[in-house]
């Protein structure tokens, strides 16, 4: 998966734009397990389908809540991260699949 951190960059009109900046290293190898499927969210007056997934892989301290992971056309936003072993060996992420970002 490709991993990103959301950033706010200034635009020419004096405001800010949301952008995704790649983390270093830009990829993370992990296993994907479905936790919940086809949950509906109301976002800005629109109903957006999403699913909850659990990602497990080698520990990375920079993968925190708000990070975005992309696998092809699928995009996942991290909701929580946990070092399951407390030794920096394995990381478990609970993510929401954002179908509107794809």
Backbone as a printed PyTorch tensor [residue, N CA C, xyz], in Angstrom:
tensor([[[  0.8350,  -1.1770,   0.0000],
         [  0.0000,   0.0000,   0.0000],
         [  0.8760,   1.2360,   0.0000]],

        [[  0.3830,   2.2610,  -0.6670],
         [  1.0410,   3.5600,  -0.6120],
         [  0.5040,   4.3110,   0.6040]],

        [[  1.3740,   5.0180,   1.3180],
         [  0.9650,   5.6990,   2.5490],
         [  1.1880,   7.2020,   2.4240]],

        [[  0.2190,   7.9670,   2.9320],
         [  0.2290,   9.4210,   2.8130],
         [ -0.1740,  10.0640,   4.1320]],

        [[  0.2280,  11.3190,   4.2740],
         [ -0.1850,  12.1360,   5.3980],
         [ -0.9070,  13.3530,   4.8370]],

        [[ -2.1070,  13.6720,   5.3390],
         [ -2.8080,  14.8590,   4.8480],
         [ -2.0540,  16.1310,   5.2340]],

        [[ -1.9720,  17.0610,   4.3150],
         [ -1.3290,  18.3550,   4.5720],
         [ -2.2320,  19.4650,   4.0590]],

        [[ -2.0480,  20.6350,   4.5880],
         [ -2.7820,  21.8210,   4.1260],
         [ -1.7530,  22.7460,   3.4820]],

        [[ -1.9060,  22.9680,   2.1900],
         [ -0.9600,  23.8220,   1.4730],
         [ -1.6390,  25.1310,   1.0860]],

        [[ -0.9340,  26.2530,   1.1850],
         [ -1.5300,  27.5400,   0.8130],
         [ -1.8230,  27.6040,  -0.6870]],

        [[ -2.9090,  28.2600,  -1.0310],
         [ -3.2180,  28.4570,  -2.4530],
         [ -3.0280,  29.9330,  -2.8210]],

        [[ -3.2000,  30.2540,  -4.0860],
         [ -2.9560,  31.6130,  -4.5890],
         [ -3.9600,  32.6350,  -4.0590]],

        [[ -5.1250,  32.1920,  -3.5950],
         [ -6.1510,  33.1060,  -3.1110],
         [ -6.0230,  33.4050,  -1.6190]],

        [[ -4.9760,  32.8990,  -0.9660],
         [ -4.7850,  33.1630,   0.4560],
         [ -5.4290,  32.1260,   1.3520]],

        [[ -6.0290,  31.1020,   0.7760],
         [ -6.6410,  30.0340,   1.5560],
         [ -5.7280,  28.8230,   1.6100]],

        [[ -6.3200,  27.6750,   1.8920],
         [ -5.5580,  26.4430,   1.9630],
         [ -6.2510,  25.3550,   1.1730]],

        [[ -5.4390,  24.4410,   0.6130],
         [ -5.9550,  23.2670,  -0.0870],
         [ -5.4750,  22.0270,   0.6440]],

        [[ -6.3250,  21.0130,   0.6840],
         [ -5.9270,  19.7370,   1.2650],
         [ -5.1690,  18.9400,   0.2200]],

        [[ -4.0700,  18.3510,   0.6240],
         [ -3.2660,  17.5250,  -0.2730],
         [ -2.7470,  16.3270,   0.5190]],

        [[ -2.2880,  15.3120,  -0.1980],
         [ -1.7130,  14.1330,   0.4280],
         [ -0.2180,  14.1030,   0.1190]],

        [[  0.6060,  14.0700,   1.1640],
         [  2.0530,  14.0020,   1.0030],
         [  2.5110,  12.5840,   1.3240]],

        [[  3.2950,  11.9650,   0.4510],
         [  3.7540,  10.5950,   0.7200],
         [  4.6990,  10.5410,   1.9100]],

        [[  4.5730,   9.4870,   2.7120],
         [  5.4930,   9.2610,   3.8220],
         [  6.7630,   8.6020,   3.2890]],

        [[  7.7880,   8.5440,   4.1170],
         [  9.0450,   7.9270,   3.7140],
         [  9.3470,   6.7620,   4.6440]],

        [[  9.3750,   5.5310,   4.1920],
         [  9.1970,   5.0580,   2.8220],
         [  7.7330,   5.1490,   2.3960]],

        [[  7.4810,   5.2420,   1.0830],
         [  6.1290,   5.5010,   0.5890],
         [  5.2050,   4.2880,   0.5420]],

        [[  5.7060,   3.0930,   0.8790],
         [  4.8490,   1.9060,   0.8440],
         [  4.9020,   1.1620,   2.1760]],

        [[  3.8630,   0.3490,   2.4240],
         [  3.7780,  -0.4680,   3.6310],
         [  3.1140,  -1.7760,   3.2380]],

        [[  3.7570,  -2.8990,   3.5140],
         [  3.2020,  -4.2120,   3.2100],
         [  2.3740,  -4.6750,   4.4040]],

        [[  1.1260,  -5.0860,   4.1390],
         [  0.2340,  -5.4500,   5.2340],
         [ -0.8120,  -6.4580,   4.7720]],

        [[ -1.4730,  -7.0640,   5.7510],
         [ -2.6100,  -7.9540,   5.5020],
         [ -3.8890,  -7.1540,   5.7420]],

        [[ -4.9280,  -7.4540,   4.9630],
         [ -6.2060,  -6.7380,   5.0710],
         [ -7.2830,  -7.7130,   5.5230]],

        [[ -7.9910,  -7.3630,   6.6030],
         [ -9.1360,  -8.1370,   7.0920],
         [-10.3430,  -7.2160,   7.1510]],

        [[-11.4750,  -7.6790,   6.6320],
         [-12.6980,  -6.8830,   6.6990],
         [-13.2770,  -6.9620,   8.1120]],

        [[-13.6510,  -5.8240,   8.6690],
         [-14.2610,  -5.7760,   9.9910],
         [-15.7600,  -5.5230,   9.8810]],

        [[-16.1610,  -4.6440,   9.0010],
         [-17.5730,  -4.3400,   8.7640],
         [-17.6990,  -3.8870,   7.3160]],

        [[-18.8120,  -4.2310,   6.6940],
         [-18.9840,  -3.9460,   5.2770],
         [-20.2280,  -3.0920,   5.0600]],

        [[-20.1300,  -2.2030,   4.0700],
         [-21.2690,  -1.4020,   3.6070],
         [-21.9470,  -0.5870,   4.6940]],

        [[-21.1390,   0.0920,   5.4660],
         [-21.6810,   1.0510,   6.4170],
         [-21.9640,   2.3310,   5.6560]],

        [[-23.0180,   3.0200,   5.9940],
         [-23.3520,   4.2790,   5.3240],
         [-23.0830,   5.4380,   6.2670]],

        [[-22.4250,   6.4870,   5.7610],
         [-22.1580,   7.6880,   6.5310],
         [-22.8640,   8.8580,   5.8680]],

        [[-23.3010,   9.8040,   6.6660],
         [-23.8320,  11.0440,   6.1160],
         [-22.7070,  12.0630,   6.1930]],

        [[-22.2510,  12.5410,   5.0360],
         [-21.1460,  13.4830,   4.9600],
         [-21.5850,  14.6820,   4.1360]],

        [[-21.6400,  15.8370,   4.7580],
         [-22.0220,  17.0770,   4.0760],
         [-23.3330,  16.9190,   3.3120]],

        [[-24.2750,  16.2500,   3.9190],
         [-25.5870,  16.0980,   3.3170],
         [-25.7000,  14.9730,   2.3090]],

        [[-24.6230,  14.2330,   2.0640],
         [-24.6540,  13.1140,   1.1160],
         [-24.4100,  11.8170,   1.8700]],

        [[-24.9930,  10.7410,   1.3900],
         [-24.7700,   9.4250,   1.9810],
         [-23.6140,   8.7740,   1.2370]],

        [[-22.5770,   8.3940,   1.9910],
         [-21.3600,   7.8470,   1.4080],
         [-21.1600,   6.4260,   1.9310]],

        [[-21.0660,   5.4160,   1.0400],
         [-20.8190,   4.0570,   1.5120],
         [-19.3660,   3.8890,   1.9440]],

        [[-19.1420,   3.1210,   2.9960],
         [-17.7820,   2.8500,   3.4420],
         [-17.7570,   1.5140,   4.1630]],

        [[-16.5690,   0.9810,   4.3490],
         [-16.3890,  -0.2620,   5.0850],
         [-15.2300,  -0.1020,   6.0450]],

        [[-15.2350,  -0.8710,   7.1250],
         [-14.1570,  -0.8210,   8.0950],
         [-13.2470,  -2.0170,   7.8770]],

        [[-11.9530,  -1.7740,   7.8360],
         [-10.9800,  -2.8430,   7.6280],
         [ -9.9190,  -2.7780,   8.7230]],

        [[ -9.2780,  -3.9190,   8.9510],
         [ -8.1560,  -3.9960,   9.8790],
         [ -6.9280,  -4.3400,   9.0560]],

        [[ -5.8960,  -3.5210,   9.1690],
         [ -4.6400,  -3.7400,   8.4570],
         [ -3.5760,  -4.1220,   9.4720]],

        [[ -2.8220,  -5.1810,   9.1620],
         [ -1.7520,  -5.6290,  10.0550],
         [ -0.4500,  -5.7350,   9.2760]],

        [[  0.6190,  -5.1970,   9.8400],
         [  1.9170,  -5.2640,   9.1890],
         [  3.0220,  -4.9090,  10.1550]],

        [[  4.2270,  -4.7760,   9.6070],
         [  5.3930,  -4.4160,  10.4180],
         [  5.1820,  -3.0260,  11.0220]],

        [[  5.6570,  -2.8500,  12.2290],
         [  5.4820,  -1.5970,  12.9610],
         [  6.1390,  -0.4190,  12.2370]],

        [[  5.3960,   0.6860,  12.1820],
         [  5.8940,   1.9740,  11.6700],
         [  5.3690,   3.0680,  12.5880]],

        [[  6.2460,   3.8460,  13.2170],
         [  5.7690,   4.8690,  14.1470],
         [  5.0590,   6.0400,  13.4660]],

        [[  5.2480,   6.2080,  12.1510],
         [  4.6270,   7.3400,  11.4580],
         [  3.2190,   7.0510,  10.9600]],

        [[  2.7460,   5.8270,  11.0730],
         [  1.3670,   5.5160,  10.6760],
         [  0.4490,   5.7570,  11.8630]],

        [[ -0.2030,   6.9020,  11.8570],
         [ -1.0510,   7.3230,  12.9730],
         [ -2.4500,   7.6510,  12.4310]],

        [[ -3.3620,   7.9540,  13.3420],
         [ -4.7040,   8.3670,  12.9220],
         [ -4.5760,   9.5760,  12.0090]],

        [[ -5.3850,   9.6550,  11.0220],
         [ -5.4500,  10.6710,   9.9560],
         [ -4.6070,  10.3180,   8.7520]],

        [[ -3.6920,   9.3400,   8.8310],
         [ -2.9420,   8.9290,   7.6410],
         [ -3.9000,   8.2760,   6.6410]],

        [[ -3.5210,   8.3090,   5.3900],
         [ -4.3140,   7.7130,   4.3180],
         [ -3.4610,   6.6590,   3.6220]],

        [[ -4.0440,   5.4750,   3.4000],
         [ -3.3640,   4.4100,   2.6810],
         [ -4.1510,   4.1280,   1.4130]],

        [[ -3.4530,   3.9260,   0.3080],
         [ -4.1210,   3.6510,  -0.9640],
         [ -3.5970,   2.3630,  -1.5560]],

        [[ -4.5300,   1.5490,  -2.0230],
         [ -4.2200,   0.2840,  -2.6780],
         [ -5.0020,   0.2660,  -3.9820]],

        [[ -4.3280,   0.6210,  -5.0680],
         [ -5.0300,   0.7340,  -6.3530],
         [ -6.0520,   1.8540,  -6.2710]],

        [[ -7.3090,   1.5340,  -6.5430],
         [ -8.3760,   2.5370,  -6.5100],
         [ -9.0020,   2.6650,  -5.1270]],

        [[ -8.5930,   1.8400,  -4.1660],
         [ -9.1710,   1.9060,  -2.8200],
         [ -8.3350,   2.8110,  -1.9340]],

        [[ -9.0280,   3.5550,  -1.0790],
         [ -8.3770,   4.4870,  -0.1730],
         [ -8.8930,   4.2410,   1.2390]],

        [[ -7.9750,   4.1840,   2.2130],
         [ -8.3330,   3.9080,   3.6040],
         [ -7.8080,   5.0280,   4.4910]],

        [[ -8.6540,   5.5330,   5.3870],
         [ -8.2450,   6.5300,   6.3670],
         [ -8.0780,   5.8410,   7.7120]],

        [[ -6.9410,   6.0510,   8.3480],
         [ -6.6480,   5.4120,   9.6340],
         [ -7.4870,   6.0620,  10.7310]],

        [[ -8.1930,   5.2310,  11.4870],
         [ -8.9820,   5.7030,  12.6310],
         [ -8.2150,   5.5090,  13.9340]],

        [[ -7.4670,   4.4020,  14.0320],
         [ -6.6530,   4.1580,  15.2220],
         [ -5.5050,   3.2370,  14.8580]],

        [[ -4.4220,   3.3380,  15.6290],
         [ -3.2640,   2.4740,  15.4260],
         [ -2.8380,   1.9070,  16.7730]],

        [[ -2.3520,   0.6680,  16.7420],
         [ -1.9540,   0.0100,  17.9810],
         [ -0.7410,  -0.8690,  17.7370]],

        [[  0.2590,  -0.7210,  18.5880],
         [  1.4170,  -1.6020,  18.6000],
         [  1.0190,  -2.7930,  19.4760]],

        [[  0.6250,  -3.8850,  18.8440],
         [  0.0630,  -5.0210,  19.5860],
         [  1.0520,  -5.6780,  20.5330]],

        [[  2.3300,  -5.6370,  20.2110],
         [  3.3210,  -6.3310,  21.0280],
         [  4.0130,  -5.4130,  22.0300]],

        [[  3.8210,  -4.1030,  21.8950],
         [  4.5200,  -3.1060,  22.7120],
         [  6.0360,  -3.2060,  22.5760]],

        [[  6.5020,  -3.8480,  21.5120],
         [  7.9330,  -3.9670,  21.2640],
         [  8.3210,  -3.3790,  19.9140]],

        [[  7.3800,  -2.7500,  19.2350],
         [  7.6700,  -2.1770,  17.9320],
         [  7.8370,  -3.2120,  16.8390]],

        [[  7.1180,  -4.3430,  16.9520],
         [  7.2510,  -5.4130,  15.9600],
         [  6.0750,  -5.4470,  14.9880]],

        [[  4.8470,  -5.3190,  15.4940],
         [  3.6510,  -5.4480,  14.6530],
         [  2.7020,  -4.2870,  14.9240]],

        [[  2.1350,  -3.7530,  13.8500],
         [  1.2060,  -2.6390,  13.9500],
         [ -0.1570,  -3.0720,  13.4290]],

        [[ -1.2020,  -2.7300,  14.1670],
         [ -2.5790,  -2.9780,  13.7400],
         [ -3.2680,  -1.6380,  13.5610]],

        [[ -3.8540,  -1.4410,  12.3700],
         [ -4.5860,  -0.2090,  12.0750],
         [ -6.0520,  -0.5310,  11.8500]],

        [[ -6.9320,   0.2600,  12.4290],
         [ -8.3570,   0.1960,  12.1210],
         [ -8.6180,   1.3550,  11.1700]],

        [[ -9.1170,   1.0190,   9.9680],
         [ -9.2810,   2.0310,   8.9150],
         [-10.6970,   1.9950,   8.3520]],

        [[-11.1000,   3.1100,   7.8000],
         [-12.3690,   3.2210,   7.0900],
         [-12.0560,   3.3390,   5.6110]],

        [[-12.6710,   2.4770,   4.8070],
         [-12.5020,   2.5790,   3.3590],
         [-13.3350,   3.7370,   2.8510]],

        [[-12.6830,   4.6750,   2.2240],
         [-13.3500,   5.8660,   1.7230],
         [-13.6090,   5.6970,   0.2380]],

        [[-14.7930,   5.2770,  -0.1210],
         [-15.0990,   5.0320,  -1.5250],
         [-15.1740,   6.3180,  -2.3300]],

        [[-15.4420,   7.4310,  -1.6790],
         [-15.5320,   8.7050,  -2.3960],
         [-14.1740,   9.2400,  -2.7910]],

        [[-13.0700,   8.7990,  -2.1420],
         [-11.7270,   9.2760,  -2.4890],
         [-11.1840,   8.5810,  -3.7200]],

        [[-11.6720,   7.3850,  -4.0170],
         [-11.1000,   6.5800,  -5.1040],
         [-11.3120,   7.2160,  -6.4480]]])
